[in-house]
């Protein structure tokens, strides 16, 4: 195991996540019933079976005329056939009935001829193109059969799911309650946005980044403010977070310095509270993972990039489990690395890169970042590459998997 001054040991990323989840045993949150109008991006809480066939009846897929298909088998543009129009419920041989998209196909009709393939006559129509049985007809149950599962539990609902639910006559859906996340910032050096910082102070930007990441996953963040580096104040704020939320996230005060008090406070709240402290990853090495009152407590670095990757690696999968989503991996692409980059033996490195498409090829340009605190390295990048613990680095032109968190730019 890798060693670092100040930490007795560093736990590998995989071991840290496994140990934490085994101890936490996260369970899906309760369900709530909401209107399908509010369901986009929520997570379905149960399987939904179609209460009826869709379509509920044979219907026309085009504007045109319902006919018997065998009446048209000998039709050509040079040899059109004339049909009489009818309004009767049954279409008999030699007759056609006007029909519009979505209308029920009348009894006796076996196909619909498009209006573009007809000519209007004084006493009927002329059909100039043959049709086959079933042509331009959406059959009953062709889309969904009654009893078929059309939305599975754990699915993140999108606009198309909502449309299907509406078509099936389902006005409400049971979804998983949004996880509530308490966000606490620690550090004497922090000030809130809107206040002028002194030369030794910095504006608290982490709260906005972490809140946004929570919202992207469908969690509901609540910011509890800045806490000074005082044990009693940190303790009070963590206790408040535990009463209000399902998850507590703190930033700052997680290393091994005199003012790094958060892991100590968590340990004093429960001697088994800290499960892991010190992870073999870069950025994010000082990350601590805790459990208090059966709720996860994530003690993230105060450095922005380190906080982001601590969230990516540990908070993200925990939120997904509380939502009942077993897996929701980021989209990834294969790209060619534009230059050599160093790794760190014994630690997993999360390399920020910008992927661009150039002349049909995807290139991954490492984003220069001097330290884990550079916010610009996150805004310039659109993804990251994982350099494993057993690699000294990656070579120029090596094909790498890039996990994307924003769109790919196109150049040239």
N, C-alpha and C positions, 0 to 999 in steps of 0.2 A: 504494500500500500504506500502511496506517495506520502512524503512527510513535508511539513511546512512549519517553520518556527511559529510557535504560538498555538498550534493545533497538535494534539497528540497523534491524530491520524485524520486522513481524508477518506470519506466513503465514496465508492464509485457511484456514478449517476444511477445505474440500473439497480444496484443494491439499495441505495438511499430511497428510491421510489418504491421498490418492493417492500422494504422494511416498514416504511411509513404507511403504505396502503394496507399491509397485513395487520398493522397495529390499529389503524383507524377503522377498517372494515366499513367503508362508506356505503350507505344505503340510499336508494332513490327517495327523493322528497315526496311529500304528499301531492295528491292530484287536486286540480280545481277545474271546474267547468266554465268555459268561456265561449263567447260567440265566435263563429268562424271568421267574422270580420276582423277579429283581433288575434287570429291564430298564426299568422305568418311569423316564422322564426321561433315559434314555441315548439316544445318537444311533446309528441303524442304520448299519452300516458297508458294507453291500452290499444289492443288490436281493434280495428273497426271493420266490421263485415258489412258488405253491401246489403241493405234491406230490400233491394229490388234489382231486377235486371236493368242494365243500361246499355243501349236504349231500352225503354220499357215496351217498345213495340217496333215493328219494322217501319223504318222511316226513310224518306227520300234524302239523298245526299246532295241533290242538285235541284235547280228549278227546271221543270220540264213537263213530261207527260208520262203517266203510269200506263204501262201496256203489258200485253203478253209477249215475252221475249221471242217465242217461236213464230210470232206474226212477222218478225223482221228478218228472219234468217236469209231470205233471198233479196233483201233490200241492198241497193248500191246507189251511188250518186247518179249513175246513169239510168238506174231503174228504181226510182223512189216508189213508195207505196202510200196510198191515201187511207187515212183513218177517220172515222166519225168520232166526234166528241160526245162524251157522256158525263152526266153528273150523278149517275146511279152509284150505289155502294159497291156493286160488283162490276168489274171490268170484263166484258165479254169479248170473244174473238172479233177482231176487226175494229175494235173501239179503243179510244184513248181518253184518259181523264187528266185534266190539268192539275199539276201538283207543284208545291213550293218546297224549298229546302226545310227539312224538319217535319213536314206533314206525314201523317200515317199513310203507308202504302195500302191502297184499297184491296179488298178481297179479289182474287182472280188475277191481279197484276203480278208479274214476276220480275219486272225490271222497270227502270225509268230511263227514258231517252232525254238527253239534254236539249233544252230549248234551242240551242245553237245548231242542232242537227235536224231541225224541222223547218217547214215553211207553213205559214198560216194561209188557209184557204177560206173561201166564203162559208162552206158547210163542214169544215173539218181542218185537218192538218195533213201535211205531206212529210213523211219521214225519209231522210236521205242517208242514214247510217244505221247499220244493224246493231243490236245489243245482245249480250249474252244473259242467261238467267242470273239474277242477283246483281246485275250491273247497276251502279249508282244507287244501291239500296244498302242502308245500314241495318243489319239484322238485329232482332231482339237479343239482348245479352252479348252482342258482339264485343262491346267494350269491357263490361264487367258483368259477371254472372251473380245472381242472388246468392248470398252466403260467402262469396269470395272475399278474402281479406284485401281491402284496398288501401289501408293505412296501418302499418305495423307500429307497435309500441317502441319508443326510442327513436322514432324518425323525426328529424327536424322538418317541420311543416313548411312548405313553400306555397307560392301562389297557385300552382297547378293542383296541389292537394286540396286547397280550399275550393277551387273550381269543381273538382270531382265531388267533394262533400256536398256542395250546393246542388249539383246535378242529381245527387242521390237523395236530396231532400233532408239532409242532416244540417240543422241550424247551429248546433253547439258541439263542442268536442272537449273531452277531458285531456288536460295537459298537465305536465309536471310543474309544480310551483317554482317560480324563479328563485334560485339560491340568493340569499341575502349576504352581501360581503361587506364587512366593516374594514375600512382602510384607515390606518393610523400612521402618521409620519412622525419620526423622532429626530431630534437634533437641535442643539442650541443655535446652530447656524442658519436655520430655516426661517423664512418669512413667507407669508401668503401673497399670492398674486394680488396686485393693487397697492401693496405697501412698498415704499422705496427701501431697497436693501442697503445696509451699510457696506463698506469695503470688505468686511469679513463675513457677510451674509450672502445666501443664495435664495432665489425664489423656488418654492416647492413645486416642481414640475411633475414629480413622480406620481402624485395623487391623480393628475389628469390622465397620464399614460395608463396607469393601472385601472382606473375607472373605465376608460375606453376599452381595454382588453376584456374586462368583465362583461361589459355591455355587448361586445361582439359575440360572446359565447351565450348570451341570454341570461346572465346573472344581473342582479341589481345592486350596484355599489352604494354604500353610504359612507361618506367621508366624515371622520370623527375629529379631525383637526391635528394640529402640531402639538407634540408633547416634548417638553424640555428633558434633558438627560438627568432625570431624577427618578429613582426607583419607585417612590410612592405615586408619582404622577403617571409613570408608565403602567404600573400595576392597575391603577384606577381606570385608565383608558382601555386596557385589555379586558378587564372585567366588564366594562360597559359594552365593549364589542361582543363579548360572549353572550350577553343578555339580549342583544339586538339582532344578531346575525347568525348565519349558519357557518360562516368562515370568517376568520380574522386574518388580515394581512398587515404586517408592520414593515416599514422601510427604515433603514438606518440602525446603527447601534447593534450590529450583529457580529462584529469581528472579535478581537481579543484585547482591545485597548481599554484604558481606564473608563472611558465614557460609553463603552459598548455593553449596555446593561440589559438589553431586551431578553437574550437567552437566559440570563441570570434570573430575571423577574419571572419568566415562564417556569423555570425550575423551582422557584420558591412557591409559586402557586400550586405546583404539583411536582413532587420529586421525580416522577416519571414523565413530566410534561414534555421535555425535549427528547425527541426520538433520534434525530440526526443533527449534528452540527459540524459543518465543514464537509463540502462535497468536492470531489475531484473533477471540477469543471472550470472552464474559463470562457467568459466571465461568470461570476456568481459563486466563487469558492466559499465565501463566508455564510452562505445560506444555511438557515436552521429550520428544521421541521418539527413542529410540536403538536400535541393533542391535549386539550383542556376541556373537561366536561363533555368528552366524546366529540368535540368539534375540532377541526383542523386549524392550526395556527401556523402561518407561514411568516418566518422572520427573514425578510429579504434585504439585500444590500441597499444602501442609500445611493449607490452609483446607478444611474439610469439604465445603462445597457445590462448591468449585472442583475438589476431588479427585473428587467424584461425577460431575460433568459431564465431566471429563477421562476418567474410566472409561467413561462412556456413549458418548462420541464416538469414542474411540480403542481402549480395551481391549476393549470389548464386541464390535465387529466382528472383532477379531483372534482372540479366543477362538472365535467362531463359525466362522471359517475353519479353525482348527486342528481343530475338531470336524467339518469337512466340511459345515457348514450355510452355504449361500450367502446366505440372507436369512432373518431372523427378526425382522421389524419389530415394534415395540411396537404394541399396540392403540391406535387413536386415535379420537377423537370430535370432532364439530364443536360448538362451544359459543359462546355470546354473551359477550363480554368485559364485565365490570360497570363498568369505569372505564378512563380513558385511562392508558397507560403509556408511558414514554420508552424509546427504543431507544438505539443508539450507532452513528452512521454509521461505517462501516468495520469494524465488529465484529459478529459474530453473537451475539445475546443469547439465553440460555436462561432464560426467565421461568417461575418457579415459580408454579403456580396450584392452587387447589382447585376442582374441578368438583362442582357440586351439581345435583340435579334438582329444580326447583321448578315445580309445576303443569304437569308434562309438558315443561318446557323445560330444556335444559342451560345452566347459567351457569358462567362461568370467573372466579373471584375471584382477582386477583393476591395473592400472599402477600408481605406486607411483609418485607423483609430488608435490614438495614443492613450490607452487606458480604457477602463470600462465605463467611464462616466460621460463619454461624448454622445450627446443626443443626436448630433448631426450624422453620426455613423448609422443611426437607425432610419433617419429620414432619407438619406442617400441610398440606402440598401433597399432591395425589394425581396430579400430572402436570406437564408443562411445555409451554410454547408457544415456538416459535422465531421470533424477530424477526430478519429478514434484515438483512444488512449495509447495504442501500440504503434502509432505512426509519428515519425519525427517531423513530418510535413507532407504537403502535396506538391506534385511537380507541375510545372507549366505544361499546358495542353492536356493535362489529365482530365478524363471525363468524371464529373462529380454529380451527385444528386443534390439539387437545390430545393429546399423547402420554402415555398413562396408565402409571403404575407401581403403582397401587393402586386399589381399587374406588371407584365414584362414590357419594357420599352422597345421600340423598334427604331433602328438607325440605318441609314444608307438605303 
